[in-house]
Amino acid sequence: PGWEKSADFAPRSSEWIVDKTIDFIERRKDQPFLAQVWLRDPHNPIAPTDEQRAAYPGFGGLLQGYYAVISEMDRQ
């Protein structure tokens, strides 16, 4: 078990999932494959970090959190 089991997983789940997907692709780059990636960020419970929320100071509550996790997902 790695950090994906910790409380830090929710706000960083896209990073972890994308890193694992890149590893999968790199290990199979010379053969056909299908990679279907599902990110959990925009689904409840939404759990952005304070740093992720800071990008949307003009918004509050759920909308700020939603924008923050979507931006993190896009960044990854």
Backbone torsions as a table, in degrees:
resi	resn	phi	psi	omega
1	PRO	NA	136.3	178.7
2	GLY	-112.7	-159.8	-177.4
3	TRP	-66.0	-13.5	177.9
4	GLU	-63.1	-12.4	177.5
5	LYS	-94.2	-4.8	-174.7
6	SER	-90.5	173.8	178.2
7	ALA	-67.5	-19.1	178.8
8	ASP	-77.8	-7.2	-175.0
9	PHE	-65.6	-47.2	-174.4
10	ALA	-54.2	-52.0	-178.4
11	PRO	-73.6	-11.3	-179.1
12	ARG	-120.6	16.3	-175.0
13	SER	-63.6	-37.6	178.8
14	SER	-61.5	-41.7	178.3
15	GLU	-58.3	-48.0	-178.8
16	TRP	-63.1	-47.2	-177.8
17	ILE	-64.8	-43.3	179.6
18	VAL	-65.7	-42.1	177.2
19	ASP	-59.6	-43.2	178.4
20	LYS	-65.8	-36.8	179.1
21	THR	-67.5	-43.6	177.8
22	ILE	-60.4	-42.9	177.2
23	ASP	-59.6	-44.8	178.1
24	PHE	-58.1	-46.8	-178.4
25	ILE	-64.8	-44.3	-179.2
26	GLU	-62.8	-36.5	179.9
27	ARG	-73.6	-16.9	-177.3
28	ARG	-119.3	18.7	-172.6
29	LYS	-63.2	-19.1	-179.7
30	ASP	-100.7	13.1	179.9
31	GLN	-144.3	155.0	178.7
32	PRO	-64.6	146.8	176.8
33	PHE	-160.1	166.2	172.9
34	LEU	-124.7	128.4	176.0
35	ALA	-121.3	112.2	176.8
36	GLN	-109.3	118.7	-172.7
37	VAL	-113.1	124.9	178.2
38	TRP	-116.9	123.1	179.5
39	LEU	-103.4	142.3	-173.6
40	ARG	-93.7	-11.2	-172.0
41	ASP	-47.5	-49.9	-174.3
42	PRO	-80.4	10.7	-178.9
43	HIS	-108.5	150.6	179.5
44	ASN	-65.8	142.2	-2.0
45	PRO	-81.7	132.2	176.5
46	ILE	-78.0	129.1	-173.0
47	ALA	-138.8	64.7	178.3
48	PRO	-73.3	156.8	174.4
49	THR	-79.7	166.5	175.5
50	ASP	-60.8	-37.5	178.5
51	GLU	-62.7	-42.3	178.9
52	GLN	-66.9	-38.3	178.3
53	ARG	-66.8	-31.0	-175.2
54	ALA	-59.5	-22.7	179.5
55	ALA	-70.4	-12.4	-176.5
56	TYR	-129.3	62.3	-176.3
57	PRO	-67.9	-22.8	-178.4
58	GLY	-81.4	-1.7	-178.9
59	PHE	-117.3	157.6	178.5
60	GLY	-132.3	166.8	172.6
61	GLY	57.6	-135.0	-173.8
62	LEU	-64.0	-38.8	-178.7
63	LEU	-65.2	-42.3	176.8
64	GLN	-61.6	-44.1	178.8
65	GLY	-63.8	-41.5	-179.9
66	TYR	-64.7	-47.2	178.3
67	TYR	-60.5	-39.5	-179.2
68	ALA	-63.0	-45.2	-178.1
69	VAL	-73.1	-33.1	176.4
70	ILE	-65.6	-41.2	178.3
71	SER	-63.9	-40.7	177.5
72	GLU	-64.8	-40.7	177.9
73	MET	-61.3	-46.5	178.3
74	ASP	-63.0	-38.7	-179.9
75	ARG	-60.8	-38.7	179.9
76	GLN	-70.2	NA	NA
